[in-house]
Amino acid sequence: MSYADSSDLLKLLPEETLIGLTDDEDLGTVNSGRVDAALETATVVIDGYLASRYNLPFSSTPPILKSICVDLAGHLLHIRRDLNSEMWEKRHENAIRFLEKIGEGKLSLGVAEPSGSGDKESLAISGPAALFGEDELEKY
């Protein structure tokens, strides 16, 4: 399930533009399969950045992820038509930068993070007490 749907994308793109980006068959309608594929690809990219920090999938979509998913999917739809849109390129760059900062723990999604997430350079190990200490092992 993607973080956004076609209605979210239509809030940023006029329907005529979305038709132009997806209607390879010249039917005059939005190809929902291509829109859904772009949104799913965007979701996979997002999950790639978040998987090391959050337990996925989320029980409910953090609102910022809907916006990021739309930005990434809009960019994907433009590049599939080989359209160089400065606006969509900028939205893509900003979305990736934001995801990188979330992955690094510098920004938050505003949802509870699972315990143990955060600084990847610290490691805590717990377990039962050792049966043999160093002194006892040296005897053998």
N, C-alpha and C positions, 0 to 999 in steps of 0.2 A: 504494500500500500504506500503510495507516494505521500509526501508531506503537503502537497497542493493538488488542486484539480483544475480542469479547464476554465471554470468560472473565475478562479483566482488569476489565471493568466489573462483572461478577457478584461480584467480590471486595469491592466496596463497596456494591452494591445487592442486596437479596434478589431472587430470581427473581420473586416475586409483584409486587414493585414495578416491576421491569423489564417485566413483562407489562402492568401498568397503564399504563405510560408509552408502550408501543408497540403494543398490541393494539387497534387501532381497529375491527377486524372482530369482536371478541368471540369469538375462537377459543380463548381460554384458553392461548395460547402466546406466547412472545416473538417479535415480528416482527423477524427477523434483518436484514431489509433496512433497516428504520428504525434499528436499532442501528448497522449498518455505515455508513449515511449520516451519522449523527451523528459517528462516529469519523473518517470521511473528512473531514468539514467541520472537525473539530477539528485534524486533521493539516494541512489547508490553512492554517488560522489560524496554527498553530505555524510552518510553513514561511515564512509571510509575515514573521514576526519574525526568523527565522534566516537567510534567504536572502542577506542582505547580509554576513553574517559567516562562513558555512560553505558548503562545496560540498555541495549536496544532490543526490540523496538520500544518506543516510549508509550506509556499508557494513553497519553493525549499529546498531540503535537504542540511543542512550544511555538508560540506565534511567530517568532523570528525565523523559524525554519520554513514556514510557509513562504515568507518573503524571499528567503535565500533560494528555495526550490524554484520559485517563479523566475528569479533572475538567471539562474543557471539554465533552466529549460528554455527561456526566451533566447538566450545566447545560442544554445544548441540549435534551435529552430532557424535562427539567422545564419549560422555557419553552414547548416545543411544546404542552404540555398546559395552559399558562397557570397553572402551579403555582409559587407564590412560596415557594421553599425557601431559608431563610436560610443553611443549611449549604452548599447548592450555589452560591448567589450568592457566598458568601465564598470557596469553593474556586475559582470562576471568577475573581474579582478577584485572588486570590493567584497563580493561574497566569499571568494576563496581566501582572501586575507582575513576576513572575519572568522571563517572556519578554522584557519590555522591558529588564530589566537585562542579560540575556544579549546582546540585540541591541546594547546600548550598550557591551558589553565589561566591565561591572562584575562579572558572574558568568560562570562557565565551565560548559560541559556536561561537562567532564572528558574530552573527546576532543581530539585534536590539531587546532588551528586551522590553516587554510591560511596559507601565508606571505602577508604583505601584509594580513592581516585586523587589525583593531584600530582605532587612532585614525583616524577618517575625515577629520580636518582636516589630516593630513599627506599630502603627495603626493610621490612620488619618480618621476622620469622618467629613463629611461636610453635611450641610443641611440648611433648612431655620432657621431663628432666632426663638427662643422660643417665644411662645405667652404669656406665664406666667413665670415670674421669681420666684425665691425661696421666695421672700418677699410676693408676691401675693398668692402663694400656702399655706403659713403658716397661712393666714387668715382663711382658711377653715378648 
